Amino acid sequence: MQKSPSLLDERLGVYRNKIAQNDLDVMLKQHQAFVEQRVTGVRAHFKLCELSNLDLSGSVLASADFTGAKLHNTLMRGADLRMTNFYAADLAEADLMHADLTAADMRGAILRGAVMISCNLTSADFRNGTLALARNGELVSVQATSEADLSKAVIMRATLSKARLSDSFVMQTDLRDADLRGSILVKANLSDSNLTGCDLTSCDLTEANLEGANLEGAIMTGAILRHANLKGANLIGAILDGVDLTLANVEDVKTVEQLAGMEEDLATMLTAHAKWIETNGGAGKQLDLSGKDLTGMDLSRMTLSAGIFRGAVLRNANLSRSALLMADLSSADLRGANLRNANMRGTRMIRTMLVGADMTGVLASPINIQGHDWQTNMERARLGKAVLVGADLTGANLTGADLRQAQIRNVSIKGADLTDANLTNADLRGVDFSKCKLANTKGLPDVDLEGDD
């Protein structure tokens, strides 16, 4: 390899060794040999190197050293970056989709605008980190800030469980459906970020700034929010079991609205909706109970088709034999609800909480309207321990759905999309998956269950 030219980084006032792609490819092969403990192996050291716009996709770089390196727009898709050192590195707008960064050192790293969709960041460390260099016999900081910066990054569906993100900047960041269970976000700035559907179970958000954040459908069970700023945040559909908000700033927070004492108003709304359905929208009014608390209500055998229940609380409600065709139940809480024999063809249940719900005999196959088949959408629905015995889920969208320990015996599921779904410990007897989409589906047995009793 030729000696790499040095380039002055005027922002930091340091010289960087610029690595060419062909030289990089050699170093990547040597590092892979190092990881595999072969005699030809050499650990990769990229400290303060210029690696912007290069391609490291799919590379094995576990335990490599990128301290202070510049990786603007660098491609690192699917790379093995476990325990890699990115201390104070600049990865602005880098593409890290599907990369494995388990236990990576990201202290003080810049990830503004980076694409980190479906990354594994379990136990990654995003705490403060200052890059200091020796000048005239003294250590001098060459960074404007020491906080890790993930602002405007796209981190959808990433795994950040047990990650350390205290004091980090995570503003205007897309964290939809990310797994942040047990992570530490003390004093983190998450203002205006999209945390829709996030799992924040047991997170420490003490003094975190969540002003204007969207937490619709987020699972926040047991999260610590002492002195957190939730001003203007959207908590509709969020699961807040065991959460104490007494010391948090909840000014202008959007949350569920109680319907206690408004039964007459609800009856009027249901009558108007029935008229709206009967006249095909010519009279009456479409039912919209978004963000309303309907816990334990009896809505059985009712015509609720095309009704809007987004983010509503329907825990232990009775919806048995109701017509819910084309209804929107996205981010609603239906834990323990009775949906036996309900007609849910074409219903939207995106991120709906259905843990322990009784969905025996539910009809959720596509519905044809004016020549178009509308499938039932249960993308990322939470169906753990739900009872779906004898249900018709033909053609349903169950991508990313959680069906752990669910009872799915004798379910019709032909043509359903179960990509990324989790069926661990589910009762799957009598189910034929042969016509389903099963990419990355977890919990499927190796044997054919069709016809089992």
C-alpha positions as CSV (number, residue, x, y, z in Angstrom):
1,M,0.0,0.0,0.0
2,Q,1.1,3.5,-0.7
3,K,1.5,6.0,2.1
4,S,-1.8,7.8,2.6
5,P,-1.8,11.5,1.9
6,S,-2.6,13.8,4.9
7,L,-5.5,16.3,4.7
8,L,-6.1,19.2,7.0
9,D,-9.4,19.1,8.7
10,E,-10.0,22.9,9.2
11,R,-12.9,22.4,11.5
12,L,-10.8,20.5,14.1
13,G,-7.4,21.8,13.1
14,V,-5.9,18.3,12.7
15,Y,-4.4,16.4,9.8
16,R,-6.2,13.2,8.7
17,N,-4.7,10.3,6.7
18,K,-6.9,9.9,3.6
19,I,-7.5,6.2,2.9
20,A,-8.2,5.1,-0.7
21,Q,-10.8,2.4,-1.4
22,N,-8.3,-0.1,-2.7
23,D,-6.1,0.3,0.3
24,L,-9.1,0.0,2.6
25,D,-10.1,-3.3,1.0
26,V,-6.7,-4.7,1.9
27,M,-7.0,-3.5,5.5
28,L,-10.5,-5.0,5.7
29,K,-9.3,-8.4,4.7
30,Q,-6.4,-8.2,7.2
31,H,-8.8,-7.2,10.0
32,Q,-11.2,-10.1,9.2
33,A,-8.2,-12.4,9.4
34,F,-7.4,-10.8,12.8
35,V,-11.0,-11.4,14.0
36,E,-10.7,-15.0,12.9
37,Q,-7.4,-15.3,14.7
38,R,-5.4,-16.2,11.6
39,V,-1.7,-15.6,11.5
40,T,-2.1,-13.1,8.6
41,G,-4.4,-11.0,10.6
42,V,-3.7,-7.3,11.5
43,R,-6.1,-5.2,13.6
44,A,-7.4,-2.2,11.7
45,H,-6.5,1.2,13.1
46,F,-8.3,4.2,11.5
47,K,-7.6,6.8,14.2
48,L,-8.2,10.3,12.7
49,C,-8.4,8.9,9.2
50,E,-10.5,10.3,6.4
51,L,-12.9,7.6,5.3
52,S,-15.8,9.6,3.9
53,N,-17.8,8.3,0.9
54,L,-16.0,4.9,1.1
55,D,-17.7,1.5,1.1
56,L,-17.3,-0.8,4.1
57,S,-20.6,-2.7,3.6
58,G,-20.7,-6.2,5.0
59,S,-17.2,-5.9,6.4
60,V,-16.1,-7.7,9.5
61,L,-14.7,-4.9,11.7
62,A,-15.4,-6.1,15.2
63,S,-13.0,-4.3,17.7
64,A,-11.5,-2.0,15.0
65,D,-10.4,1.5,16.1
66,F,-12.1,4.5,14.4
67,T,-11.2,7.0,17.2
68,G,-11.8,10.5,15.8
69,A,-12.2,9.2,12.2
70,K,-14.3,11.1,9.7
71,L,-16.9,8.9,7.9
72,H,-19.3,11.3,6.2
73,N,-21.7,9.4,3.9
74,T,-19.7,6.2,4.4
75,L,-21.5,3.0,3.5
76,M,-21.4,0.5,6.4
77,R,-24.6,-1.5,5.7
78,G,-24.6,-4.9,7.4
79,A,-21.1,-4.5,8.8
80,D,-20.0,-6.4,11.9
81,L,-19.0,-3.5,14.2
82,R,-19.3,-5.2,17.5
83,M,-17.2,-3.6,20.3
84,T,-15.8,-1.2,17.7
85,N,-14.3,2.0,18.9
86,F,-16.0,5.1,17.3
87,Y,-14.9,7.4,20.2
88,A,-15.5,11.0,18.9
89,A,-15.8,9.8,15.3
90,D,-17.8,11.8,12.8
91,L,-20.3,9.6,11.1
92,A,-22.7,12.3,9.8
93,E,-25.1,10.9,7.2
94,A,-23.3,7.5,7.2
95,D,-25.4,4.5,6.2
96,L,-25.3,1.9,8.9
97,M,-28.5,0.0,8.0
98,H,-28.6,-3.5,9.6
99,A,-25.1,-3.1,11.0
100,D,-24.2,-4.8,14.3
101,L,-22.8,-2.3,16.8
102,T,-23.3,-4.3,19.9
103,A,-21.3,-2.8,22.8
104,A,-19.7,-0.3,20.5
105,D,-18.0,2.8,22.0
106,M,-19.9,5.7,20.5
107,R,-18.9,8.3,23.2
108,G,-18.9,11.8,21.7
109,A,-19.6,10.4,18.2
110,I,-21.4,12.6,15.6
111,L,-24.3,10.7,13.9
112,R,-26.3,13.6,12.6
113,G,-28.5,12.4,9.7
114,A,-27.1,8.9,9.8
115,V,-29.2,6.0,8.6
116,M,-29.3,3.3,11.3
117,I,-32.5,1.4,10.4
118,S,-32.6,-2.0,12.1
119,C,-29.2,-1.6,13.6
120,N,-28.2,-3.6,16.7
121,L,-26.9,-1.1,19.2
122,T,-27.4,-3.3,22.3
123,S,-25.3,-2.0,25.2
124,A,-23.7,0.7,23.0
125,D,-22.2,3.6,24.8
126,F,-23.3,7.1,23.6
127,R,-22.2,9.1,26.7
128,N,-19.9,12.2,26.6
129,G,-16.5,11.9,25.0
130,T,-14.0,14.6,24.3
131,L,-11.2,14.2,21.6
132,A,-8.0,15.7,22.9
133,L,-4.6,15.8,21.2
134,A,-1.2,16.7,22.5
135,R,0.0,20.2,21.5
136,N,3.1,21.9,22.9
137,G,3.2,19.3,25.6
138,E,-0.5,19.9,26.6
139,L,-3.7,18.0,25.9
140,V,-6.0,20.2,24.0
141,S,-9.7,19.5,23.1
142,V,-10.4,19.6,19.4
143,Q,-14.2,19.2,19.6
144,A,-16.8,21.9,19.8
145,T,-18.9,19.6,22.0
146,S,-18.5,16.4,23.9
147,E,-22.0,15.0,23.7
148,A,-22.9,12.2,21.2
149,D,-25.1,13.7,18.5
150,L,-27.8,11.6,16.9
151,S,-30.0,14.5,15.8
152,K,-32.1,13.9,12.6
153,A,-30.8,10.3,12.4
154,V,-33.1,7.6,11.1
155,I,-33.0,4.8,13.8
156,M,-36.3,3.0,13.0
157,R,-36.7,-0.5,14.3
158,A,-33.2,-0.5,15.8
159,T,-32.3,-2.4,19.0
160,L,-30.9,0.0,21.7
161,S,-31.7,-2.1,24.7
162,K,-29.4,-1.3,27.7
163,A,-27.7,1.4,25.6
164,R,-26.2,4.4,27.5
165,L,-27.4,7.7,26.0
166,S,-27.2,10.1,28.9
167,D,-26.7,13.7,27.9
168,S,-26.8,12.8,24.2
169,F,-28.5,14.9,21.5
170,V,-31.3,12.9,19.9
171,M,-33.4,15.8,18.6
172,Q,-35.8,15.4,15.6
173,T,-34.7,11.8,15.4
174,D,-36.7,9.0,13.9
175,L,-36.8,6.3,16.5
176,R,-40.1,4.6,15.4
177,D,-40.5,1.1,16.7
178,A,-37.0,1.1,18.2
179,D,-36.2,-1.2,21.2
180,L,-34.9,1.0,24.0
181,R,-35.7,-1.4,26.9
182,G,-33.6,-0.7,29.9
183,S,-31.6,2.1,28.2
184,I,-30.3,5.1,30.2
185,L,-31.3,8.5,28.8
186,V,-30.7,10.7,31.8
187,K,-30.7,14.4,30.6
188,A,-30.8,13.3,27.0
189,N,-32.4,15.7,24.6
190,L,-35.1,13.9,22.6
191,S,-37.2,17.0,21.7
192,D,-39.4,16.8,18.6
193,S,-38.2,13.2,18.0
194,N,-40.5,10.5,16.7
195,L,-40.8,7.7,19.2
196,T,-44.0,6.2,17.9
197,G,-44.3,2.5,18.9
198,C,-40.9,2.6,20.8
199,D,-40.4,0.1,23.6
200,L,-39.1,2.2,26.5
201,T,-39.8,-0.4,29.2
202,S,-37.8,0.4,32.4
203,C,-35.9,3.3,30.7
204,D,-34.3,5.9,32.8
205,L,-35.5,9.3,31.4
206,T,-34.7,11.3,34.5
207,E,-34.4,15.0,33.5
208,A,-34.7,14.1,29.8
209,N,-36.1,16.6,27.4
210,L,-39.1,15.1,25.5
211,E,-40.7,18.4,24.5
212,G,-42.9,17.9,21.4
213,A,-41.9,14.3,21.1
214,N,-44.3,11.8,19.5
215,L,-44.8,8.8,21.8
216,E,-48.0,7.5,20.3
217,G,-48.3,3.8,21.0
218,A,-45.0,3.7,22.9
219,I,-44.6,1.1,25.6
220,M,-43.3,3.0,28.7
221,T,-44.0,0.4,31.4
222,G,-41.9,1.2,34.5
223,A,-40.0,4.0,32.8
224,I,-38.5,6.6,35.1
225,L,-39.5,10.2,34.2
226,R,-38.5,12.2,37.3
227,H,-38.2,15.9,36.3
228,A,-38.5,15.0,32.6
229,N,-39.9,17.6,30.3
230,L,-42.9,16.3,28.4
231,K,-44.3,19.7,27.3
232,G,-46.5,19.2,24.3
233,A,-45.6,15.6,23.9
234,N,-48.1,13.1,22.4
235,L,-48.8,10.3,24.8
236,I,-52.0,9.1,23.1
237,G,-51.9,5.3,23.0
238,A,-48.8,5.1,25.1
239,I,-48.7,2.3,27.7
240,L,-47.8,4.1,31.0
241,D,-48.3,1.2,33.5
242,G,-46.2,1.9,36.6
243,V,-45.1,5.4,35.4
244,D,-45.0,8.3,37.9
245,L,-45.5,11.6,36.2
246,T,-45.9,13.7,39.4
247,L,-42.5,15.3,39.0
248,A,-42.6,15.6,35.2
249,N,-43.6,18.7,33.2
250,V,-46.8,17.6,31.5
251,E,-47.9,21.0,30.3
252,D,-50.0,20.6,27.1
253,V,-49.4,16.9,26.9
254,K,-51.8,15.0,24.6
255,T,-53.2,12.0,26.4
256,V,-56.4,9.9,26.6
257,E,-59.7,11.7,27.4
258,Q,-62.0,10.1,30.0
259,L,-65.5,9.3,28.9
260,A,-66.9,8.7,32.3
261,G,-70.3,10.4,32.7
262,M,-70.6,10.9,28.9
263,E,-72.5,7.7,28.1
264,E,-75.4,9.7,26.6
265,D,-73.0,11.6,24.3
266,L,-71.5,8.2,23.2
267,A,-74.9,6.8,22.5
268,T,-75.7,9.8,20.3
269,M,-72.4,9.3,18.5
270,L,-73.1,5.6,17.8
271,T,-76.5,6.4,16.5
272,A,-75.1,9.1,14.2
273,H,-72.4,6.6,13.0
274,A,-75.0,4.0,12.2
275,K,-76.9,6.5,10.1
276,W,-73.6,7.5,8.4
277,I,-73.0,3.8,7.5
278,E,-76.6,3.3,6.4
279,T,-76.6,6.3,4.0
280,N,-73.0,5.7,2.8
281,G,-71.9,9.0,4.3
282,G,-75.0,11.0,3.1
283,A,-76.2,11.6,6.6
284,G,-75.1,11.2,10.2
285,K,-71.4,11.4,11.2
286,Q,-68.5,9.1,11.1
287,L,-67.5,7.8,14.6
288,D,-64.2,9.2,15.9
289,L,-63.2,8.0,19.4
290,S,-59.5,8.6,18.9
291,G,-57.7,9.0,22.2
292,K,-60.8,8.3,24.3
293,D,-60.9,6.0,27.3
294,L,-63.5,3.3,26.7
295,T,-62.2,0.8,29.3
296,G,-64.7,-2.0,30.0
297,M,-67.4,-0.7,27.8
298,D,-70.0,-3.0,26.1
299,L,-69.8,-2.4,22.4
300,S,-70.8,-5.9,21.4
301,R,-72.9,-6.5,18.3
302,M,-72.6,-2.9,17.2
303,T,-71.9,-1.5,13.7
304,L,-68.6,0.2,14.1
305,S,-67.3,-0.2,10.6
306,A,-65.0,2.6,9.4
307,G,-64.9,4.0,12.9
308,I,-61.8,5.7,14.1
309,F,-60.4,4.5,17.5
310,R,-56.7,5.5,17.0
311,G,-55.0,5.5,20.4
312,A,-58.2,4.7,22.3
313,V,-58.2,2.7,25.5
314,L,-60.5,-0.3,25.1
315,R,-59.0,-2.5,27.9
316,N,-61.4,-5.3,28.8
317,A,-64.1,-3.9,26.5
318,N,-66.7,-6.2,24.9
319,L,-66.6,-5.9,21.1
320,S,-67.8,-9.5,20.5
321,R,-69.7,-10.0,17.2
322,S,-69.3,-6.3,16.3
323,A,-68.7,-5.1,12.8
324,L,-65.3,-3.3,12.6
325,L,-64.7,-3.5,8.9
326,M,-62.2,-0.9,7.7
327,A,-62.1,0.6,11.2
328,D,-58.8,2.2,12.5
329,L,-57.6,0.8,15.8
330,S,-54.0,1.7,15.4
331,S,-52.1,2.2,18.6
332,A,-55.2,1.4,20.6
333,D,-55.0,-0.5,23.9
334,L,-57.2,-3.6,23.7
335,R,-55.5,-5.7,26.4
336,G,-58.0,-8.3,27.6
337,A,-60.7,-7.2,25.2
338,N,-63.4,-9.5,24.0
339,L,-63.3,-9.6,20.2
340,R,-64.8,-13.0,19.7
341,N,-66.3,-13.5,16.2
342,A,-65.9,-9.8,15.4
343,N,-65.8,-8.9,11.7
344,M,-62.4,-7.1,11.3
345,R,-61.9,-7.4,7.5
346,G,-59.7,-4.5,6.3
347,T,-59.2,-3.2,9.8
348,R,-56.1,-1.2,10.6
349,M,-54.4,-2.5,13.8
350,I,-51.0,-1.0,13.4
351,R,-49.1,-1.2,16.7
352,T,-52.3,-2.1,18.5
353,M,-51.9,-3.6,22.0
354,L,-53.9,-6.8,22.0
355,V,-52.0,-8.7,24.7
356,G,-54.4,-11.3,26.2
357,A,-57.3,-10.3,24.0
358,D,-59.8,-13.0,23.0
359,M,-60.0,-13.0,19.2
360,T,-61.5,-16.4,18.8
361,G,-63.2,-16.8,15.4
362,V,-62.3,-13.2,14.3
363,L,-62.8,-12.6,10.6
364,A,-59.8,-10.6,9.3
365,S,-59.5,-11.6,5.7
366,P,-59.3,-9.0,2.9
367,I,-62.5,-7.1,1.9
368,N,-63.2,-6.1,-1.7
369,I,-64.4,-2.5,-2.1
370,Q,-64.9,-1.3,-5.7
371,G,-62.6,-3.9,-7.1
372,H,-59.8,-3.4,-4.6
373,D,-58.9,-5.9,-1.9
374,W,-58.2,-4.2,1.4
375,Q,-56.1,-6.5,3.7
376,T,-56.3,-6.4,7.5
377,N,-53.2,-4.6,8.7
378,M,-51.8,-5.8,11.9
379,E,-48.2,-4.6,11.3
380,R,-46.2,-4.6,14.6
381,A,-49.4,-5.4,16.6
382,R,-48.7,-6.7,20.1
383,L,-50.6,-10.1,20.3
384,G,-48.7,-11.8,23.1
385,K,-50.9,-14.4,24.8
386,A,-53.9,-13.5,22.6
387,V,-56.4,-16.2,21.7
388,L,-56.9,-16.4,17.9
389,V,-58.3,-20.0,17.8
390,G,-60.2,-20.5,14.5
391,A,-59.7,-17.0,13.3
392,D,-59.4,-16.2,9.6
393,L,-56.2,-14.2,9.0
394,T,-56.1,-14.9,5.2
395,G,-53.8,-12.3,3.5
396,A,-53.3,-10.3,6.7
397,N,-50.3,-8.1,7.2
398,L,-48.6,-9.3,10.3
399,T,-45.1,-7.9,9.6
400,G,-43.2,-7.4,12.9
401,A,-46.1,-8.6,14.9
402,D,-45.5,-10.0,18.4
403,L,-47.4,-13.3,18.7
404,R,-45.4,-14.9,21.5
405,Q,-47.4,-17.4,23.5
406,A,-50.5,-16.7,21.4
407,Q,-53.0,-19.4,20.8
408,I,-53.2,-19.7,17.0
409,R,-54.6,-23.2,16.6
410,N,-56.5,-23.9,13.4
411,V,-56.1,-20.3,12.1
412,S,-56.6,-19.8,8.4
413,I,-53.5,-17.8,7.5
414,K,-52.9,-18.4,3.7
415,G,-51.1,-15.5,2.0
416,A,-50.4,-13.7,5.3
417,D,-47.2,-11.7,5.6
418,L,-45.3,-12.7,8.8
419,T,-42.0,-11.1,7.9
420,D,-40.1,-10.3,11.1
421,A,-43.0,-11.6,13.3
422,N,-42.3,-13.4,16.5
423,L,-44.2,-16.7,17.1
424,T,-42.0,-18.0,20.0
425,N,-43.9,-20.4,22.2
426,A,-47.2,-19.9,20.3
427,D,-49.6,-22.7,19.9
428,L,-49.5,-23.3,16.1
429,R,-51.3,-26.7,15.8
430,G,-53.3,-27.0,12.7
431,V,-51.8,-24.0,11.0
432,D,-50.5,-24.2,7.4
433,F,-47.7,-21.6,6.8
434,S,-46.9,-22.9,3.3
435,K,-48.3,-19.9,1.4
436,C,-47.1,-17.2,3.9
437,K,-44.2,-14.8,3.7
438,L,-41.8,-15.9,6.4
439,A,-38.6,-13.9,6.0
440,N,-36.9,-13.6,9.4
441,T,-40.0,-15.0,11.2
442,K,-39.0,-16.2,14.7
443,G,-40.4,-19.2,16.6
444,L,-41.5,-21.3,13.6
445,P,-41.1,-25.1,14.2
446,D,-39.0,-27.2,11.8
447,V,-41.8,-29.6,11.3
448,D,-45.0,-29.2,9.2
449,L,-47.9,-28.5,11.6
450,E,-50.7,-28.8,9.1
451,G,-53.3,-31.2,10.3
452,D,-51.9,-31.6,13.9
453,D,-54.5,-32.0,16.6
